[in-house]
Amino acid sequence: MNLFKTIILSLIVLVATQGCGVYKFSGASLHPDDKTLSVKYFQNRASLVNPELSQNFTEALKDKFVSQVGLELVNFDADLLFEGEIIAYNTKPVSIVSDESNLTAKEIRLTITVRVKYTSINNEKFNFDSNFTKYADYASDQILSDVEDELVNQIVDELTDEIFNKAVVNW
């Protein structure tokens, strides 16, 4: 009797998961036919340009999808396509404090915005063309060039996580 219950339960689980696409341990839910990925180079169109940002962001986005869902990276005719551009890279003072008639910034915020167009050939309802913005703060007594690499890496990680979640973690 226990063997019968185990078989029935296994069949129910198998049937229930067949209609949901392919689930990966990363939390991604892909169409069963999704096998390939293409990420076009993200040009930096921001008024302030970090010369390494385009390459770093593009590679980080590729790495995120290849490592998390194991798609094959191709240059064209992909099942999933990412393209876009970096549209903002700027700093601005935050945490303003008043000290006797002077206003000074306690922290500076580095902000990066990317426009991403995502196309899923096999699941068009998840296509999008959206802007993603992330930031990191640093102390105003620091020089941006001294902390820039660390901040940019942190922001790029957050951006790629958010893009990944919007594209394939459809919860």
Sequence and secondary structure as in RCSB ss.txt:
>XXXX:A:sequence
MNLFKTIILSLIVLVATQGCGVYKFSGASLHPDDKTLSVKYFQNRASLVNPELSQNFTEALKDKFVSQVGLELVN
FDADLLFEGEIIAYNTKPVSIVSDESNLTAKEIRLTITVRVKYTSINNEKFNFDSNFTKYADYASDQILSDVEDE
LVNQIVDELTDEIFNKAVVNW
>XXXX:A:secstr
 HHHHHHHHHHHHHHHHHTT EE TTS EE TT  EEEE   EE SSS  TTHHHHHHHHHHHHHHHHH  EE S
SS SEEEEEEEEEEEEEEEEEEEETTEEEEEEEEEEEEEEEEEEESS GGG EEEEEEEEEEEETTS HHHHHHH
HHHHHHHHHHHHHHHHHH   
